């Protein structure tokens, strides 16, 4: 025998008005503004703490727990969870004197909801200098000839030393060391490194006397570091004065960092001081450090005799030889020019060239995929930050805007402030559009430096659509034999339509199941036999309409 029951079913998705698994709030960084500049010393060991960040999420349970990650770690930083915080640490030794001067890190805080929400926080990490470099002289040793008629209180030579450290750690002072009887004749200016004759030389010293001393360069660090170089002064006969500089134009040369090759920087004029031998020979010495022209950024070329600038003096022009100028690496060059006459009397002249910063670095946008909850009034999605490596603050003043390829839909539903804050302007409907392509551009004021990156903004689902039974085939109907075992399916499987992404449906038989003959398995959405069926008894089992 078979029987028929009519059942009225109720359907709920169990989470009306809530995000799936109650994920209503995205994480936020309440202290992000205070992280603007973080300082860490160079040379710290791997695993050194840099910053403890905190993101908060108002959701309860799993949806309120947060996982931290770094958008760009530069192979230098890592982040791990620490009591709801994100602990950022170093992964290697940082070297400020190399390339590790500044980093821009972006921390992503993502909750653990079934549909995760996230926020970002960006900040600069400035690597602080420690005194780990001694001063380096531009020459292995300093040799000079000195005529017996050289006037006291006038320069003999100049020593140059540079230090890769900055601030007081890179401030170098000079000290002259040697036999006290030698030191009676010379004085060394501690800041400029100019060695001058202190008292008259005796004629008997000519071609016999040789002063051998050492110069010590000491930095201003704590404790200080130093290096030394030998200085040898050979006394020659009167009338064998070294060359002297007549003119330098300009006196204080300064060139922009984007100066092209072969550009003339300055002209220097010198005379031999030998009436019978007017020849002068110039050599540009390459020091050991970049700011002492170790990489050949500058070179010299001899000017023609009787040039307009130098007249009857010998002249040499300094010019940019290679495209190595970079204000972010070297701000001042100290070029050491050796000037020699036919008596091999030498003068070493230091020429200082200042480098001027220009806006030569384009900003770099970091990729980011954001999310926003549907049906939410105007909300801050994220604050976009670009990285600009220019040293001067005025060249890092960035403005953000939508790219010209942004759709009208994006321009209507999103707002981008000049400081990079990306907002929604109206509630979004995930069932209408679940993801937006938001092209954003940044500029530092130079059109050629405008850069664009596409941001994908996902609309997170809110359970705002009621489920509906699919009744396209009419009323669910099935004939069952009375011996269908308890727990077995009736053959009816409920089809439900719901445009929300995640659903946890619950079912209830609200009419026609007073004897609890049937139940619904919510996982398979199948109608099952719950109690034994009997066509003969009770009589109502034989042909009953339940509704």
ABEGO torsion letter per residue (X at the ends): XBBBBBBBBBBBAGABGBBBGGBABBBBBAAAAAAABBBBBBGBBBGBBABBBBBBBABBEAAABBBBBBABAGGABBBBBBGGBBBBBBABBBBAABABABBBBBBBBBBABABBBBBBBBBBBBBBBBBABBBBBABABBBBBBBAABBBGBBABBBBBBBABBEAAABBBBBBBEBAAAAAABBBBAAAGBBBBABBBBAAABGABBBBBBBBBBBABOBBBBBBBBBBBBBBBBGABBBBBABBOBABBBBBAABBBGBBABBBBBBAGBAABABBBBBBBBBABAAAGAAGABBBBBBBBGBAAAEABBBBBBBBABBABBAAABABBBBBBBBBBAAGBBBBBBBBBBBBBBBABBBBBBBBBBBBBBGBBBBBABBBBBBBABABAAAABBBBBBBAABBAAAAAABBBBAAGBBBBABBBBAAABABBBBBBBBBAGBAAABBBBBBBBBBBBBBABBBBBBAAAEBBBBBBBAABBBGBBAGBBBBBBBABABBBBBBBBABGAAAGABBBBAAAGBBBBABBBBAAOBAAAABBBBX
